[in-house]
Structure formats: C-alpha cells, structure tokens
Amino acid sequence: MANDNTSNSEQISRLKSLAGSPSDTSLVMLNINRYKAEVNFPEGQSYRSYMGAIEHSVGAIGGSVLWRAPIEGSVVGELDEFDEVLAVWYPSHKAFLDLPDADGAREMFRYRRACVEKAHIVELSDRSLSLRPSEA
C-alpha cells in the first residue's frame, strides 16, 4: 500500500456487507498512530484537540475510546516509529461506518489530517468481555 493512511477497499466492502445485517456486531478498532513532529505528541494542543474530537464524535455514534497508550518500544516487529495505540469500541460495524457523518466528525477528520503522519487501523472482535466498555 503506497499510502498507509488509505483505506483497504476490500475490508471496507466487508464492513459494509456486515453493517445492518444479522451478523453486525460490536467491535474494537485498534489504531496505531505516528504523529507529525509539529504535533508535539503528547503535550501539543493540536494532539489534545484531536483526542477530544475523537471522543466527541465516537461518543455521538454510541462508541467509546477504551484506552490509549504511548508506544514505548517494539519487542518484535517494526513499531518503533509509531507513537501511540488507541482502542476504540463501536456498538456495530454500521456505527463505525457512520463515523464520518457523526456530530463533530468534520473537525475530527481535519485534526486527523493535521496530526497523523502514518496509521494502521486493525479490526478486533470484542467477543472477549475485556474488550467491551463497562456499560456495554
């Protein structure tokens, strides 16, 4: 993939087919981000604004940021160039796909473009209770 911030069209198609179907379930998206130097992760104002915008927009569709943590190092693999991992819970695949239309999403995606240099987003099943928010 030439641009690591570009969606995988096959996976997006799979998510769309699940959305609204009887197989649509809650899920966790694990975000692995490298931030642009000018963002001054984790103290910078644009980074903090981005995190606030994520929490607002994800909350607007019924999801929640479960946790986020700085990457300290990579024991296996090449993740040293990344800064942070965020686990975001969504009540359904449809809710995840509705995120671009959520309240505040335009601002959230503007911050994303300004802050994130490189990203990987990995879909996880939340069938394990440890991956669900306490209210779900």
Buried (B, 14 or more C-beta within 10 A) or exposed (E): EEEEBEEEEEEEEEBEEBBEEEEBBBBBBBBBBBBBEEBEBEEBEBBBBBBBBBBBBBBBBBBBBBEBEEBEEEEEEEBEEBBBBBBBBBBBBBBBBBBEEBEBBEBBBEBBEBBBBBBBBEBEEBEEEEBBBEEE
